């Protein structure tokens, strides 16, 4: 089943790039503008500047990606092909990490196990998601990464984690999503003999 959302793929690229830029700034550069009073004009101004730059850069990159794409400009959402691998990405992989955290609680192997889980299972899940989709693969991957990040927000609030941690999650998960996408595309190219091993 394909649903044409009448959303331009460039809009998804802009949303993804903007979230990436803002999350990087909020994660690593916000402490520079920390104000004990709780409000920093300089920090607010820099956040606005970073947001504007992220949108402009993402729009430029999005236009160039569209120029390389033979598919129509509007995004066709392949729901049936997307939903199962997305559940794996958004729910199964985090659940496995949570189980590992419970089983290895207090063990020195906990950090190693969680790191391996994150850096192996996430790209694999996105690789499967990419392989399942027939058209507009990158748009599906970017949309999935954004949606997964937004879904995780309530959990961070429930566990009363700092907002900065939630922002810090997205740059890592975005890179892992892109890694999975490139792995799937590379595998496809090798199988079609478009490139050598």
N, C-alpha and C positions, 0 to 999 in steps of 0.2 A: 504494500500500500504506500503510495507516494502522496504527500500533501504539499502542495505548493503554498508556502506561507506568504508569498509575495514579499519576502524579505530579501534584500540584496545580500549576496555573500560578503560584499565589502563591509556591510554593517556588522556582521559577525566578527570579521577580522578586526574592525575598529573596537568593538566591545572587548574582545580578547586582549588586544594590544594595550588598550587603556587600562584594563584591570591589571595587566602585568606590570605596566609602568607605575601605576599608583601603589600597587602592593609592594613593589620593590622599595619605593620611597618610604612608605609607611613602616616597612619592616626594618630598614637599615639606617635611614637618615632622620627619621622623626626624633630620636633621642638627642640629636644635635640641637634641636630647637625646643628642648624640654623647658617648660616653665613651671616652677613650683605652684604658681597661682592657678594652674590648670588651663590657661589660655595664652597662646603665643601668636601674635600678629605675624611675625616672621614665618613661623611654621605654617600658618594658614595661607599666607601669600605663596610660599614655596609649593604647598600642596596644589594650589590653583594653577601655578605655572607648570608643574609636572603633569597635571591632568590635561592641560591644553596641548603641551608638547606630545604627550602620549597619543592623544586623539589625532593630531596632525601627522605624526610619524606612522601611526597605524593606518590612516587613510591612504597615505602614499604607498605603503607596502601592500595594502589591500588592492589598490588599483593595478599594481604590477603583477600581483598574483592572479587577478582576473584576466590580465592580458596574456598570461601563460596558459589559461584554462580554456578548453574548447567547449565547456558546458555553458548553458545559458547563465545570464547574470543573476537570475533569481534562484533561490535555494529550494531544491526539492527534498523535503524531509522524508526519508525512507524509514517510517516508524517501525514496521515489523522487523526489519533487518537490524534496526538500531537498539530496540528496547532491551533485548536479552543481554548483549554485551555491555550495555550501559548499566544494567543492574549489577553485573559483575564488577564493573569499575566503581560504581557509587556505593554499593552495599557489601558485596562479597569480600573484596580485598580489604576494606576497613574492618570488617568483621573478623577476618583472619588475623589482622594485626591486633585487634582487641583480645582475641583468644590467646595469642602469643603473649600479650602483656599480662594476662591473668595467670597463665601456666608458669611463666618464667619470672614472676614478680619477685624482686629481691635478688635475682640471679645476675651475675656479671655478664652473662650471655644475652641479657634482655636487649640491650642497645644494639648489639650485633644482629640479633634475630630480627628486630624491627626494621633495621636498616636494609637487611637483605630482602625482607618481605616487601618493603616499599620500592626499592630500586630494581627488583626483579619482577614482581607480580604486576605492578602498575604498567610498565611498558608492555608487558605481555598482554594484559587486558586491553590496552589501547590498540595493540597490534591486531588482536582478534576483532575488535570493533571496526578498525579500518578495513580489514580484509572482508568483513561482512557487507560493507556498504559498496554499492555499485557506482554511484555518482556523488560528486561534491563531498569527497571523503574528508578533506581538510576542514570544511565547514562543520561537518558532523563532529569531528574530533575537538575542535575549538568550542563548539556549543556544549559538548559533553563535559569538557574540563571546567568551563564556567559554571555549568549547572551543578556539578559535583561540589565545587567550592562553595557555592551559595547554599546548597543543602547542608553542608557541614557547619554553617554559621550557628544554627540553634544549639548544636551540641557544644560548641565553644561557650555559649552563654550559659547552658545548663551546668557545665563543669566550672563555670566562673573563671575561664582562662582569659588572659589579657587579649585585647583586640589585636595587638601587634602580632601575636602568635598566629591568629587566623590569617592575617595578611601575609605572614611569612610562608604559610603553606602553599599559596598559589604559585609563586615563581618555581618552586620545586616540582609541584604537580604538573605545571604547564610544560616544563622541560621534559618530564617523563612522558607526557602525552605526545609531544612532538617526536620523542625518541621512538615510541611505539608506532606512530604514523610512518616515520621514515623506514623503520624495519619492515613494515608491511609493504610499503611501496618498493623498497629495494628487493624484497623477496619476489614480488610480482614481476619486476623488471628482469630479474635473473631467470625466472621460470619462462618468461616470454622470449628469452634470449635477446632482449634489448641491450643488455650489458653482460660482460663476462664476469666470472667469479673473481 
